[in-house]
């Protein structure tokens, strides 16, 4: 039987040099916030524990007050291994300031690591990350100079290159569900995702570690077996938080876990700006029956455009956190879906993605270079992390990158089906060489993968080892608005087309 304890008592179970695995995703999704806060408060008061290694597949937090923001102390954390950093800027700053060791690995690989650890396999062997910044021949996933230990290796298996991510060991597991019974079985009836809750607990248990689960309710009746997500045999301690919220935005919305259908006509339309233009143009690449993935940022507007235009119900969107169908949510709560058709484990979702199950993926683009490489993980002093982008982009049958042509100050106007650049952004995004390779053009070319790059004023395709300009927006001047705003000159299609004027109305 698990023991019911307070969050403060749970924090006392974490010791110096422990490796702590934390369940959750951005916006408070499945995040054991109460326990995390107690651990941060303990350190602030006692300066203990010290030198923790944090392991979390997804970015945790809301960019200001939850998740790993609550643990962003240089003495408390020695090393962070994660798939995404953007939801916790304080933690990102510790990495940028060389105060902690920082590794960024593909979200799907980290999710699959729990299964490997639970089964005592040597680690995760995969092609995910080859020729990107995760490849040890480039950066090895190390996000600063302080980080020196190699955690990824290149293997040759029957003449093919693979990456090997060796098995880790976990001392503490922090997870969250909705209800616990007296045997410690946990259900997820108010959660908006499952993530890798089960495999995380299995991994910690088989490492001889301690699993602490946060829940909102306790029932004296046994939870029906089919509703149990985390079996009680994996759980050591339970913390009850009666104020637990489904996400940072809502206490509970039944439309986010399929318990209640909510009409799509209540979803507000996107404002008419550069993001909406890009989403509209990208949506033209959707084929009937295709299985789709949309990334956070500009791409997540594609589903909103589909809802606005009345054909969302005909599409098959998926989100890497394990949601299938419905309307992927935007912004800080990206990772859950409105009216989902199904909710599976994040690990199983990535297994499907890695095997080539996605027909088309729409992903963000912070930078693209003359070779077609894309950076969406680290630019200047902004440490975002790759998230699931490497898993997704290396295996989707077609990839569409979405991003503005320039950034920082860009202002546009649309009228009569034409685009006008009112004020140009001060930072060019199409550069000679990206600062970090999140998407490798060489790898993509080796598997004959079609790739598009869509902006508000131009559409490019990767052809061979360079970019080719296919379309420009009506009202845009090729020389002044496109070529002068790039650090390289692309090949220009002999039949250069105008983007559809309806995109700008």
Steps between C-alpha positions, in 0.01 A plus 500: 500500500636846415529755775307827483726793585515878457686673220750628756566146621542390140765767445701357790532168313716665232869485590818660371622355167168331428376466143137611490264404216203734469176442308329792330477732204461873441216692658471271801395194301538193728749701705540419874527871576434480873791259556732695271422820689566333835840383377589849379380654827707253699815597314428872539464451878765237574740512202435127471502265314788575264615403151188332368474366147157576352361282221181606323390418147298818446539861597346559842337827597307798370802725428470676834375324815468121478694191402877509507490877551436405864827305508721750316778523759860440400582317824192282490555385142829372363371358172180521297416249226188599314324513168387862520601813687275783381239454776762574768708805407664521846635149460610587147683802631691283748621298202587808294689646797702174534364435850365150431575218257236494227409227253226526240396170342203415276179476699410162356838350587466613862147357513626168363783505755252421780399177327866409442588564865197306624599198289870536590590534134838662422328823395328641195645417157349716227576711196327797663747787524749391233670803337323743736647680801426185704751298296822471708702592190331842509395604853379183670193679635715714730350848536792683660877479558463372855338182369781266397402137561399311186158339550448399137707266284504405132464129423552309180249216469530294184639793306241756620557789738292517817508715813523332839361675808625290797261400779471735798402426860230681698480552877171691518193510276246782527170434321140620504155351451147590600379243755671243722337211678630350825720253310671786323342433159470827311254609232522796264135598447565875522840502330541631145777252414664181624857570386738225621351467849505120511846442353655774716375325815617161372846644430537656844373184672746278312785737588417449867379858526200671659187605312290784640161567341291815531121467468193717553266243651511184712232235482431220748353292216737306273554676166368273217792317342441642150529854639833449677790672320760461777469174697547538875790252504713769333413775751674557836350828619194709415454874548146641482455849353133598508580814298660307213405649161481322167712777342622844606209651307209290627410302811330239284370504144333169405547582130876454546474131585197396299252477789280766343481622139522877463387658171784638288305816415598635842866511403611859420644575156865594461567872441596591144878522522816331368441191716156444353628544143768236559249263660261545207770431243627198692148358521497477120757219534255276686378203298170317570543223754854602597624444856645831618712654772521870579777651710480776758505863381387604154414143389244457778289764324434256213242311702333828597481601133343162419244548779420852381448384143283207604704196400679408825278193541642362174862511620710262708717713726726349763720646772816331623378499862265217397186675375331391179224697330326818608645850504860524629523778755721802453751693708596400852261202508626351176505128563130437550207504257143625497259210433766231447401167347758304698764541769797261502839500668756746369746214449259310276434817303871542433534134406241566230673820388845339491369223280381744234132520597466873436405609150572871551663692784474877547785635715638833613805670350720743691767494227557330165823507305611473140530120528150455636604430860258636762563625853212498745692420819749776582543852362715760669392519864178307440522135607185322383608142448400260227194343662358235271612676183792268423294182539224649288705669227729203439214257442196680360434428134492877435615793713372858480692761700308813598648830609509871430754628246660738752439559868517765773286791390338355186173674419281420200175617344259319269248658263328389182681167499847654523771508766694810602803506730432804720812449711768242436625280782849583619617137508534288188388138537631365168872492573824364354531244779263418785631536855389147585383214277164376624401372156770357276458557129762233430308237694173605337657481156629149573143374550356701206267698724309795346536819705331842472582826679200733527511864606248782475657626177676206335499123465820299448574134438822311563645373176827312529732700723330839476170687533284587202251788502165377370245769592485861612208694645305742282617856575851386597808623315738212425820701531424728796264288710655159445853485359630798702354349818696175462867426570525278192354495152265209435432334171191660345244283324465576131122494548498708821138520616293739707358368825121470490345846554228351721764438769524877546132576540 
